[in-house]
Amino acid sequence: MTRYIGVLPCSDCRVIRADLTLHRDAEDGRPAGYFLQQTHVDAVGGDYTSTFWGEWRLRPVGDALHYRLEGLERPVVLRIEEEGELLGWVNIREFRDLEAASYELWRAEPLR
């Protein structure tokens, strides 16, 4: 199990605080689903939290590896950086009206 926390872009709030846990099969290490909790900060009507789960896969794109998360409104693609310590948001083009910013998830200790 690998956990990442950080912020993601939001089109109708200030930012989304994300907590992502990637699960792997204990025997062969293959993807075994994910759990994502997102808190929308300063949304209309106040902060709220959504929970998602689904399948993920590892995919190469050029010289980089990416995680692709399925089971959301639209798939999320995160670029693996810093030897797996950092995930960079790849889907930023979908949010053209947002200022250019660095949206990242950093590796964190798994919850017990």
Backbone atoms as SQL, in Angstrom:
CREATE TABLE atoms (id INTEGER PRIMARY KEY, chain TEXT, resi INTEGER, resn TEXT, atom TEXT, x REAL, y REAL, z REAL);
INSERT INTO atoms VALUES
  (1, 'A', 1, 'MET', 'N', 0.856, -1.169, 0.000),
  (2, 'A', 1, 'MET', 'CA', 0.000, 0.000, 0.000),
  (3, 'A', 1, 'MET', 'C', 0.905, 1.236, 0.000),
  (4, 'A', 2, 'THR', 'N', 0.553, 2.192, -0.865),
  (5, 'A', 2, 'THR', 'CA', 1.297, 3.444, -0.957),
  (6, 'A', 2, 'THR', 'C', 0.306, 4.593, -0.845),
  (7, 'A', 3, 'ARG', 'N', 0.639, 5.588, -0.024),
  (8, 'A', 3, 'ARG', 'CA', -0.267, 6.712, 0.219),
  (9, 'A', 3, 'ARG', 'C', 0.385, 8.018, -0.209),
  (10, 'A', 4, 'TYR', 'N', -0.424, 8.890, -0.817),
  (11, 'A', 4, 'TYR', 'CA', 0.004, 10.223, -1.229),
  (12, 'A', 4, 'TYR', 'C', -1.024, 11.240, -0.747),
  (13, 'A', 5, 'ILE', 'N', -0.555, 12.418, -0.339),
  (14, 'A', 5, 'ILE', 'CA', -1.449, 13.509, 0.044),
  (15, 'A', 5, 'ILE', 'C', -0.984, 14.787, -0.636),
  (16, 'A', 6, 'GLY', 'N', -1.914, 15.723, -0.843),
  (17, 'A', 6, 'GLY', 'CA', -1.558, 16.994, -1.461),
  (18, 'A', 6, 'GLY', 'C', -2.783, 17.701, -1.977),
  (19, 'A', 7, 'VAL', 'N', -2.586, 18.539, -2.990),
  (20, 'A', 7, 'VAL', 'CA', -3.684, 19.330, -3.544),
  (21, 'A', 7, 'VAL', 'C', -3.820, 19.089, -5.041),
  (22, 'A', 8, 'LEU', 'N', -5.068, 19.218, -5.509),
  (23, 'A', 8, 'LEU', 'CA', -5.398, 19.069, -6.933),
  (24, 'A', 8, 'LEU', 'C', -6.227, 20.274, -7.357),
  (25, 'A', 9, 'PRO', 'N', -6.304, 20.535, -8.654),
  (26, 'A', 9, 'PRO', 'CA', -7.085, 21.679, -9.126),
  (27, 'A', 9, 'PRO', 'C', -8.586, 21.453, -8.943),
  (28, 'A', 10, 'CYS', 'N', -9.317, 22.550, -8.837),
  (29, 'A', 10, 'CYS', 'CA', -10.763, 22.491, -8.671),
  (30, 'A', 10, 'CYS', 'C', -11.375, 23.627, -9.480),
  (31, 'A', 11, 'SER', 'N', -12.384, 23.319, -10.285),
  (32, 'A', 11, 'SER', 'CA', -12.999, 24.352, -11.115),
  (33, 'A', 11, 'SER', 'C', -14.083, 25.134, -10.377),
  (34, 'A', 12, 'ASP', 'N', -14.584, 24.615, -9.250),
  (35, 'A', 12, 'ASP', 'CA', -15.649, 25.328, -8.537),
  (36, 'A', 12, 'ASP', 'C', -15.337, 25.544, -7.054),
  (37, 'A', 13, 'CYS', 'N', -14.069, 25.452, -6.695),
  (38, 'A', 13, 'CYS', 'CA', -13.642, 25.734, -5.321),
  (39, 'A', 13, 'CYS', 'C', -12.194, 26.223, -5.375),
  (40, 'A', 14, 'ARG', 'N', -11.636, 26.560, -4.210),
  (41, 'A', 14, 'ARG', 'CA', -10.261, 27.072, -4.198),
  (42, 'A', 14, 'ARG', 'C', -9.263, 25.974, -4.557),
  (43, 'A', 15, 'VAL', 'N', -9.389, 24.815, -3.925),
  (44, 'A', 15, 'VAL', 'CA', -8.460, 23.711, -4.152),
  (45, 'A', 15, 'VAL', 'C', -9.097, 22.442, -3.591),
  (46, 'A', 16, 'ILE', 'N', -8.617, 21.302, -4.057),
  (47, 'A', 16, 'ILE', 'CA', -9.051, 20.019, -3.507),
  (48, 'A', 16, 'ILE', 'C', -7.878, 19.429, -2.730),
  (49, 'A', 17, 'ARG', 'N', -8.108, 19.140, -1.453),
  (50, 'A', 17, 'ARG', 'CA', -7.116, 18.409, -0.665),
  (51, 'A', 17, 'ARG', 'C', -7.373, 16.933, -0.899),
  (52, 'A', 18, 'ALA', 'N', -6.346, 16.241, -1.361),
  (53, 'A', 18, 'ALA', 'CA', -6.496, 14.837, -1.753),
  (54, 'A', 18, 'ALA', 'C', -5.672, 13.919, -0.870),
  (55, 'A', 19, 'ASP', 'N', -6.234, 12.745, -0.592),
  (56, 'A', 19, 'ASP', 'CA', -5.563, 11.687, 0.163),
  (57, 'A', 19, 'ASP', 'C', -5.794, 10.402, -0.629),
  (58, 'A', 20, 'LEU', 'N', -4.745, 9.909, -1.289),
  (59, 'A', 20, 'LEU', 'CA', -4.830, 8.778, -2.212),
  (60, 'A', 20, 'LEU', 'C', -4.045, 7.595, -1.663),
  (61, 'A', 21, 'THR', 'N', -4.680, 6.435, -1.603),
  (62, 'A', 21, 'THR', 'CA', -3.994, 5.208, -1.218),
  (63, 'A', 21, 'THR', 'C', -4.100, 4.217, -2.366),
  (64, 'A', 22, 'LEU', 'N', -2.945, 3.767, -2.854),
  (65, 'A', 22, 'LEU', 'CA', -2.871, 2.767, -3.916),
  (66, 'A', 22, 'LEU', 'C', -2.616, 1.410, -3.274),
  (67, 'A', 23, 'HIS', 'N', -3.461, 0.438, -3.566),
  (68, 'A', 23, 'HIS', 'CA', -3.309, -0.902, -3.020),
  (69, 'A', 23, 'HIS', 'C', -2.689, -1.814, -4.073),
  (70, 'A', 24, 'ARG', 'N', -1.879, -2.762, -3.602),
  (71, 'A', 24, 'ARG', 'CA', -1.242, -3.746, -4.483),
  (72, 'A', 24, 'ARG', 'C', -1.522, -5.151, -3.947),
  (73, 'A', 25, 'ASP', 'N', -1.545, -6.102, -4.857),
  (74, 'A', 25, 'ASP', 'CA', -1.692, -7.495, -4.477),
  (75, 'A', 25, 'ASP', 'C', -0.485, -7.894, -3.622),
  (76, 'A', 26, 'ALA', 'N', -0.724, -8.519, -2.495),
  (77, 'A', 26, 'ALA', 'CA', 0.353, -8.883, -1.568),
  (78, 'A', 26, 'ALA', 'C', 1.327, -9.897, -2.159),
  (79, 'A', 27, 'GLU', 'N', 0.869, -10.730, -3.074),
  (80, 'A', 27, 'GLU', 'CA', 1.737, -11.769, -3.621),
  (81, 'A', 27, 'GLU', 'C', 2.580, -11.305, -4.792),
  (82, 'A', 28, 'ASP', 'N', 1.965, -10.614, -5.759),
  (83, 'A', 28, 'ASP', 'CA', 2.726, -10.257, -6.960),
  (84, 'A', 28, 'ASP', 'C', 2.914, -8.758, -7.173),
  (85, 'A', 29, 'GLY', 'N', 2.346, -7.919, -6.297),
  (86, 'A', 29, 'GLY', 'CA', 2.556, -6.478, -6.398),
  (87, 'A', 29, 'GLY', 'C', 1.747, -5.772, -7.467),
  (88, 'A', 30, 'ARG', 'N', 0.865, -6.498, -8.149),
  (89, 'A', 30, 'ARG', 'CA', 0.056, -5.871, -9.201),
  (90, 'A', 30, 'ARG', 'C', -0.992, -4.940, -8.587),
  (91, 'A', 31, 'PRO', 'N', -1.468, -3.953, -9.353),
  (92, 'A', 31, 'PRO', 'CA', -2.489, -3.028, -8.846),
  (93, 'A', 31, 'PRO', 'C', -3.720, -3.772, -8.327),
  (94, 'A', 32, 'ALA', 'N', -4.201, -3.337, -7.155),
  (95, 'A', 32, 'ALA', 'CA', -5.368, -3.971, -6.533),
  (96, 'A', 32, 'ALA', 'C', -6.354, -2.916, -6.049),
  (97, 'A', 33, 'GLY', 'N', -6.468, -1.820, -6.784),
  (98, 'A', 33, 'GLY', 'CA', -7.445, -0.792, -6.468),
  (99, 'A', 33, 'GLY', 'C', -6.856, 0.396, -5.726),
  (100, 'A', 34, 'TYR', 'N', -7.661, 1.445, -5.640),
  (101, 'A', 34, 'TYR', 'CA', -7.248, 2.651, -4.916),
  (102, 'A', 34, 'TYR', 'C', -8.428, 3.169, -4.107),
  (103, 'A', 35, 'PHE', 'N', -8.112, 4.044, -3.164),
  (104, 'A', 35, 'PHE', 'CA', -9.092, 4.745, -2.332),
  (105, 'A', 35, 'PHE', 'C', -8.672, 6.206, -2.339),
  (106, 'A', 36, 'LEU', 'N', -9.577, 7.109, -2.714),
  (107, 'A', 36, 'LEU', 'CA', -9.263, 8.535, -2.817),
  (108, 'A', 36, 'LEU', 'C', -10.308, 9.339, -2.045),
  (109, 'A', 37, 'GLN', 'N', -9.830, 10.145, -1.120),
  (110, 'A', 37, 'GLN', 'CA', -10.711, 11.053, -0.392),
  (111, 'A', 37, 'GLN', 'C', -10.326, 12.474, -0.803),
  (112, 'A', 38, 'GLN', 'N', -11.333, 13.264, -1.242),
  (113, 'A', 38, 'GLN', 'CA', -11.099, 14.630, -1.709),
  (114, 'A', 38, 'GLN', 'C', -11.946, 15.593, -0.896),
  (115, 'A', 39, 'THR', 'N', -11.293, 16.621, -0.335),
  (116, 'A', 39, 'THR', 'CA', -12.015, 17.667, 0.374),
  (117, 'A', 39, 'THR', 'C', -11.960, 18.937, -0.462),
  (118, 'A', 40, 'HIS', 'N', -13.124, 19.417, -0.885),
  (119, 'A', 40, 'HIS', 'CA', -13.233, 20.637, -1.682),
  (120, 'A', 40, 'HIS', 'C', -13.229, 21.819, -0.715),
  (121, 'A', 41, 'VAL', 'N', -12.202, 22.642, -0.817),
  (122, 'A', 41, 'VAL', 'CA', -12.009, 23.751, 0.113),
  (123, 'A', 41, 'VAL', 'C', -12.616, 25.027, -0.469),
  (124, 'A', 42, 'ASP', 'N', -13.386, 25.737, 0.350),
  (125, 'A', 42, 'ASP', 'CA', -14.045, 26.990, -0.042),
  (126, 'A', 42, 'ASP', 'C', -15.002, 26.805, -1.214),
  (127, 'A', 43, 'ALA', 'N', -15.712, 25.695, -1.225),
  (128, 'A', 43, 'ALA', 'CA', -16.725, 25.447, -2.248),
  (129, 'A', 43, 'ALA', 'C', -17.982, 26.246, -1.902),
  (130, 'A', 44, 'VAL', 'N', -18.832, 26.474, -2.885),
  (131, 'A', 44, 'VAL', 'CA', -20.109, 27.128, -2.640),
  (132, 'A', 44, 'VAL', 'C', -20.871, 26.254, -1.642),
  (133, 'A', 45, 'GLY', 'N', -21.325, 26.843, -0.554),
  (134, 'A', 45, 'GLY', 'CA', -22.015, 26.077, 0.481),
  (135, 'A', 45, 'GLY', 'C', -21.081, 25.502, 1.531),
  (136, 'A', 46, 'GLY', 'N', -19.793, 25.712, 1.393),
  (137, 'A', 46, 'GLY', 'CA', -18.830, 25.237, 2.388),
  (138, 'A', 46, 'GLY', 'C', -18.010, 24.049, 1.915),
  (139, 'A', 47, 'ASP', 'N', -17.045, 23.692, 2.728),
  (140, 'A', 47, 'ASP', 'CA', -16.184, 22.553, 2.412),
  (141, 'A', 47, 'ASP', 'C', -17.008, 21.269, 2.411),
  (142, 'A', 48, 'TYR', 'N', -16.644, 20.340, 1.539),
  (143, 'A', 48, 'TYR', 'CA', -17.255, 19.018, 1.577),
  (144, 'A', 48, 'TYR', 'C', -16.245, 17.981, 1.105),
  (145, 'A', 49, 'THR', 'N', -16.460, 16.746, 1.550),
  (146, 'A', 49, 'THR', 'CA', -15.543, 15.652, 1.240),
  (147, 'A', 49, 'THR', 'C', -16.258, 14.585, 0.421),
  (148, 'A', 50, 'SER', 'N', -15.566, 14.078, -0.605),
  (149, 'A', 50, 'SER', 'CA', -16.067, 12.995, -1.448),
  (150, 'A', 50, 'SER', 'C', -15.083, 11.834, -1.374),
  (151, 'A', 51, 'THR', 'N', -15.590, 10.626, -1.486),
  (152, 'A', 51, 'THR', 'CA', -14.753, 9.433, -1.447),
  (153, 'A', 51, 'THR', 'C', -14.959, 8.642, -2.731),
  (154, 'A', 52, 'PHE', 'N', -13.859, 8.190, -3.313),
  (155, 'A', 52, 'PHE', 'CA', -13.884, 7.415, -4.549),
  (156, 'A', 52, 'PHE', 'C', -13.002, 6.187, -4.390),
  (157, 'A', 53, 'TRP', 'N', -13.322, 5.157, -5.113),
  (158, 'A', 53, 'TRP', 'CA', -12.460, 3.994, -5.199),
  (159, 'A', 53, 'TRP', 'C', -12.637, 3.409, -6.583),
  (160, 'A', 54, 'GLY', 'N', -11.639, 2.686, -6.999),
  (161, 'A', 54, 'GLY', 'CA', -11.675, 2.110, -8.330),
  (162, 'A', 54, 'GLY', 'C', -10.384, 1.390, -8.627),
  (163, 'A', 55, 'GLU', 'N', -10.140, 1.197, -9.891),
  (164, 'A', 55, 'GLU', 'CA', -8.934, 0.511, -10.345),
  (165, 'A', 55, 'GLU', 'C', -7.888, 1.521, -10.801),
  (166, 'A', 56, 'TRP', 'N', -6.642, 1.151, -10.689),
  (167, 'A', 56, 'TRP', 'CA', -5.555, 1.985, -11.195),
  (168, 'A', 56, 'TRP', 'C', -4.602, 1.085, -11.965),
  (169, 'A', 57, 'ARG', 'N', -3.836, 1.734, -12.820),
  (170, 'A', 57, 'ARG', 'CA', -2.805, 0.996, -13.552),
  (171, 'A', 57, 'ARG', 'C', -1.595, 1.886, -13.749),
  (172, 'A', 58, 'LEU', 'N', -0.485, 1.248, -13.946),
  (173, 'A', 58, 'LEU', 'CA', 0.772, 1.929, -14.211),
  (174, 'A', 58, 'LEU', 'C', 0.975, 1.905, -15.707),
  (175, 'A', 59, 'ARG', 'N', 1.287, 3.079, -16.288),
  (176, 'A', 59, 'ARG', 'CA', 1.493, 3.092, -17.741),
  (177, 'A', 59, 'ARG', 'C', 2.660, 4.002, -18.100),
  (178, 'A', 60, 'PRO', 'N', 3.510, 3.539, -19.018),
  (179, 'A', 60, 'PRO', 'CA', 4.611, 4.379, -19.485),
  (180, 'A', 60, 'PRO', 'C', 4.112, 5.372, -20.532),
  (181, 'A', 61, 'VAL', 'N', 4.609, 6.599, -20.453),
  (182, 'A', 61, 'VAL', 'CA', 4.346, 7.628, -21.465),
  (183, 'A', 61, 'VAL', 'C', 5.697, 8.275, -21.739),
  (184, 'A', 62, 'GLY', 'N', 6.255, 7.989, -22.895),
  (185, 'A', 62, 'GLY', 'CA', 7.598, 8.463, -23.193),
  (186, 'A', 62, 'GLY', 'C', 8.579, 7.835, -22.215),
  (187, 'A', 63, 'ASP', 'N', 9.389, 8.679, -21.585),
  (188, 'A', 63, 'ASP', 'CA', 10.375, 8.197, -20.616),
  (189, 'A', 63, 'ASP', 'C', 9.837, 8.175, -19.193),
  (190, 'A', 64, 'ALA', 'N', 8.593, 8.572, -18.996),
  (191, 'A', 64, 'ALA', 'CA', 8.037, 8.675, -17.636),
  (192, 'A', 64, 'ALA', 'C', 6.984, 7.597, -17.392),
  (193, 'A', 65, 'LEU', 'N', 6.777, 7.292, -16.120),
  (194, 'A', 65, 'LEU', 'CA', 5.705, 6.387, -15.719),
  (195, 'A', 65, 'LEU', 'C', 4.572, 7.200, -15.119),
  (196, 'A', 66, 'HIS', 'N', 3.344, 6.746, -15.354),
  (197, 'A', 66, 'HIS', 'CA', 2.159, 7.442, -14.861),
  (198, 'A', 66, 'HIS', 'C', 1.210, 6.456, -14.192),
  (199, 'A', 67, 'TYR', 'N', 0.486, 6.941, -13.190),
  (200, 'A', 67, 'TYR', 'CA', -0.640, 6.197, -12.638),
  (201, 'A', 67, 'TYR', 'C', -1.886, 6.721, -13.317),
  (202, 'A', 68, 'ARG', 'N', -2.759, 5.821, -13.724),
  (203, 'A', 68, 'ARG', 'CA', -4.050, 6.203, -14.303),
  (204, 'A', 68, 'ARG', 'C', -5.128, 5.642, -13.382),
  (205, 'A', 69, 'LEU', 'N', -5.957, 6.541, -12.827),
  (206, 'A', 69, 'LEU', 'CA', -7.020, 6.159, -11.915),
  (207, 'A', 69, 'LEU', 'C', -8.348, 6.136, -12.652),
  (208, 'A', 70, 'GLU', 'N', -9.028, 5.014, -12.615),
  (209, 'A', 70, 'GLU', 'CA', -10.349, 4.863, -13.227),
  (210, 'A', 70, 'GLU', 'C', -11.391, 4.908, -12.114),
  (211, 'A', 71, 'GLY', 'N', -12.646, 5.180, -12.467),
  (212, 'A', 71, 'GLY', 'CA', -13.719, 5.161, -11.492),
  (213, 'A', 71, 'GLY', 'C', -14.154, 6.542, -11.029),
  (214, 'A', 72, 'LEU', 'N', -13.556, 7.587, -11.584),
  (215, 'A', 72, 'LEU', 'CA', -13.943, 8.960, -11.304),
  (216, 'A', 72, 'LEU', 'C', -14.780, 9.467, -12.475),
  (217, 'A', 73, 'GLU', 'N', -15.249, 10.705, -12.402),
  (218, 'A', 73, 'GLU', 'CA', -16.000, 11.285, -13.526),
  (219, 'A', 73, 'GLU', 'C', -15.250, 11.102, -14.833),
  (220, 'A', 74, 'ARG', 'N', -13.975, 11.391, -14.780),
  (221, 'A', 74, 'ARG', 'CA', -13.080, 11.152, -15.911),
  (222, 'A', 74, 'ARG', 'C', -11.772, 10.637, -15.337),
  (223, 'A', 75, 'PRO', 'N', -11.050, 9.823, -16.087),
  (224, 'A', 75, 'PRO', 'CA', -9.804, 9.259, -15.554),
  (225, 'A', 75, 'PRO', 'C', -8.833, 10.349, -15.129),
  (226, 'A', 76, 'VAL', 'N', -8.083, 10.064, -14.089),
  (227, 'A', 76, 'VAL', 'CA', -7.050, 10.970, -13.594),
  (228, 'A', 76, 'VAL', 'C', -5.699, 10.350, -13.907),
  (229, 'A', 77, 'VAL', 'N', -4.782, 11.170, -14.421),
  (230, 'A', 77, 'VAL', 'CA', -3.438, 10.703, -14.732),
  (231, 'A', 77, 'VAL', 'C', -2.450, 11.493, -13.885),
  (232, 'A', 78, 'LEU', 'N', -1.595, 10.755, -13.165),
  (233, 'A', 78, 'LEU', 'CA', -0.592, 11.359, -12.290),
  (234, 'A', 78, 'LEU', 'C', 0.781, 10.858, -12.706),
  (235, 'A', 79, 'ARG', 'N', 1.706, 11.792, -12.943),
  (236, 'A', 79, 'ARG', 'CA', 3.070, 11.459, -13.372),
  (237, 'A', 79, 'ARG', 'C', 3.919, 11.149, -12.136),
  (238, 'A', 80, 'ILE', 'N', 4.633, 10.029, -12.175),
  (239, 'A', 80, 'ILE', 'CA', 5.497, 9.637, -11.069),
  (240, 'A', 80, 'ILE', 'C', 6.809, 10.395, -11.189),
  (241, 'A', 81, 'GLU', 'N', 7.161, 11.126, -10.129),
  (242, 'A', 81, 'GLU', 'CA', 8.384, 11.932, -10.114),
  (243, 'A', 81, 'GLU', 'C', 9.175, 11.651, -8.839),
  (244, 'A', 82, 'GLU', 'N', 10.397, 12.141, -8.786),
  (245, 'A', 82, 'GLU', 'CA', 11.237, 12.047, -7.589),
  (246, 'A', 82, 'GLU', 'C', 11.306, 10.612, -7.057),
  (247, 'A', 83, 'GLU', 'N', 11.522, 9.658, -7.982),
  (248, 'A', 83, 'GLU', 'CA', 11.650, 8.239, -7.623),
  (249, 'A', 83, 'GLU', 'C', 10.462, 7.736, -6.819),
  (250, 'A', 84, 'GLY', 'N', 9.266, 8.189, -7.162),
  (251, 'A', 84, 'GLY', 'CA', 8.051, 7.723, -6.526),
  (252, 'A', 84, 'GLY', 'C', 7.626, 8.508, -5.298),
  (253, 'A', 85, 'GLU', 'N', 8.377, 9.528, -4.925),
  (254, 'A', 85, 'GLU', 'CA', 8.034, 10.337, -3.753),
  (255, 'A', 85, 'GLU', 'C', 6.991, 11.405, -4.069),
  (256, 'A', 86, 'LEU', 'N', 6.783, 11.700, -5.343),
  (257, 'A', 86, 'LEU', 'CA', 5.908, 12.790, -5.769),
  (258, 'A', 86, 'LEU', 'C', 5.087, 12.350, -6.981),
  (259, 'A', 87, 'LEU', 'N', 3.811, 12.746, -6.988),
  (260, 'A', 87, 'LEU', 'CA', 2.957, 12.542, -8.162),
  (261, 'A', 87, 'LEU', 'C', 2.547, 13.903, -8.680),
  (262, 'A', 88, 'GLY', 'N', 2.787, 14.174, -9.953),
  (263, 'A', 88, 'GLY', 'CA', 2.406, 15.440, -10.580),
  (264, 'A', 88, 'GLY', 'C', 1.123, 15.294, -11.369),
  (265, 'A', 89, 'TRP', 'N', 0.234, 16.259, -11.223),
  (266, 'A', 89, 'TRP', 'CA', -1.062, 16.257, -11.910),
  (267, 'A', 89, 'TRP', 'C', -0.835, 16.485, -13.387),
  (268, 'A', 90, 'VAL', 'N', -1.346, 15.596, -14.258),
  (269, 'A', 90, 'VAL', 'CA', -1.143, 15.690, -15.700),
  (270, 'A', 90, 'VAL', 'C', -2.343, 16.329, -16.389),
  (271, 'A', 91, 'ASN', 'N', -3.543, 16.211, -15.835),
  (272, 'A', 91, 'ASN', 'CA', -4.770, 16.648, -16.490),
  (273, 'A', 91, 'ASN', 'C', -5.021, 18.151, -16.409),
  (274, 'A', 92, 'ILE', 'N', -4.042, 18.962, -16.141),
  (275, 'A', 92, 'ILE', 'CA', -4.237, 20.395, -15.896),
  (276, 'A', 92, 'ILE', 'C', -4.855, 21.116, -17.095),
  (277, 'A', 93, 'ARG', 'N', -4.680, 20.617, -18.309),
  (278, 'A', 93, 'ARG', 'CA', -5.257, 21.273, -19.490),
  (279, 'A', 93, 'ARG', 'C', -6.776, 21.305, -19.440),
  (280, 'A', 94, 'GLU', 'N', -7.377, 20.421, -18.660),
  (281, 'A', 94, 'GLU', 'CA', -8.835, 20.406, -18.544),
  (282, 'A', 94, 'GLU', 'C', -9.354, 21.618, -17.774),
  (283, 'A', 95, 'PHE', 'N', -8.465, 22.316, -17.084),
  (284, 'A', 95, 'PHE', 'CA', -8.867, 23.436, -16.238),
  (285, 'A', 95, 'PHE', 'C', -8.243, 24.718, -16.784),
  (286, 'A', 96, 'ARG', 'N', -8.574, 25.069, -17.994),
  (287, 'A', 96, 'ARG', 'CA', -7.974, 26.214, -18.674),
  (288, 'A', 96, 'ARG', 'C', -8.180, 27.526, -17.924),
  (289, 'A', 97, 'ASP', 'N', -9.280, 27.656, -17.178),
  (290, 'A', 97, 'ASP', 'CA', -9.562, 28.913, -16.507),
  (291, 'A', 97, 'ASP', 'C', -8.776, 29.080, -15.206),
  (292, 'A', 98, 'LEU', 'N', -8.068, 28.055, -14.760),
  (293, 'A', 98, 'LEU', 'CA', -7.287, 28.158, -13.529),
  (294, 'A', 98, 'LEU', 'C', -5.922, 28.757, -13.822),
  (295, 'A', 99, 'GLU', 'N', -5.380, 29.436, -12.817),
  (296, 'A', 99, 'GLU', 'CA', -4.019, 29.948, -12.953),
  (297, 'A', 99, 'GLU', 'C', -3.059, 28.770, -13.032),
  (298, 'A', 100, 'ALA', 'N', -1.945, 28.959, -13.716),
  (299, 'A', 100, 'ALA', 'CA', -0.927, 27.912, -13.752),
  (300, 'A', 100, 'ALA', 'C', -0.409, 27.718, -12.335),
  (301, 'A', 101, 'ALA', 'N', -0.423, 26.519, -11.874),
  (302, 'A', 101, 'ALA', 'CA', 0.024, 26.223, -10.520),
  (303, 'A', 101, 'ALA', 'C', 0.591, 24.813, -10.494),
  (304, 'A', 102, 'SER', 'N', 1.259, 24.502, -9.430),
  (305, 'A', 102, 'SER', 'CA', 1.833, 23.184, -9.271),
  (306, 'A', 102, 'SER', 'C', 0.907, 22.356, -8.389),
  (307, 'A', 103, 'TYR', 'N', 0.263, 21.375, -8.962),
  (308, 'A', 103, 'TYR', 'CA', -0.620, 20.492, -8.219),
  (309, 'A', 103, 'TYR', 'C', 0.088, 19.166, -8.045),
  (310, 'A', 104, 'GLU', 'N', 0.342, 18.795, -6.791),
  (311, 'A', 104, 'GLU', 'CA', 1.168, 17.635, -6.513),
  (312, 'A', 104, 'GLU', 'C', 0.610, 16.834, -5.348),
  (313, 'A', 105, 'LEU', 'N', 0.949, 15.554, -5.353),
  (314, 'A', 105, 'LEU', 'CA', 0.681, 14.675, -4.227),
  (315, 'A', 105, 'LEU', 'C', 2.027, 14.113, -3.764),
  (316, 'A', 106, 'TRP', 'N', 2.291, 14.210, -2.468),
  (317, 'A', 106, 'TRP', 'CA', 3.544, 13.732, -1.892),
  (318, 'A', 106, 'TRP', 'C', 3.312, 12.436, -1.136),
  (319, 'A', 107, 'ARG', 'N', 4.285, 11.536, -1.185),
  (320, 'A', 107, 'ARG', 'CA', 4.190, 10.265, -0.463),
  (321, 'A', 107, 'ARG', 'C', 4.063, 10.542, 1.029),
  (322, 'A', 108, 'ALA', 'N', 3.185, 9.776, 1.677),
  (323, 'A', 108, 'ALA', 'CA', 2.931, 9.924, 3.108),
  (324, 'A', 108, 'ALA', 'C', 2.877, 8.534, 3.734),
  (325, 'A', 109, 'GLU', 'N', 2.936, 8.490, 5.032),
  (326, 'A', 109, 'GLU', 'CA', 2.821, 7.227, 5.747),
  (327, 'A', 109, 'GLU', 'C', 1.404, 6.679, 5.594),
  (328, 'A', 110, 'PRO', 'N', 1.267, 5.379, 5.335),
  (329, 'A', 110, 'PRO', 'CA', -0.073, 4.790, 5.237),
  (330, 'A', 110, 'PRO', 'C', -0.824, 4.929, 6.554),
  (331, 'A', 111, 'LEU', 'N', -2.141, 5.072, 6.476),
  (332, 'A', 111, 'LEU', 'CA', -2.969, 5.099, 7.672),
  (333, 'A', 111, 'LEU', 'C', -3.095, 3.682, 8.202),
  (334, 'A', 112, 'ARG', 'N', -3.129, 3.548, 9.482),
  (335, 'A', 112, 'ARG', 'CA', -3.240, 2.211, 10.094),
  (336, 'A', 112, 'ARG', 'C', -4.572, 2.033, 10.733);
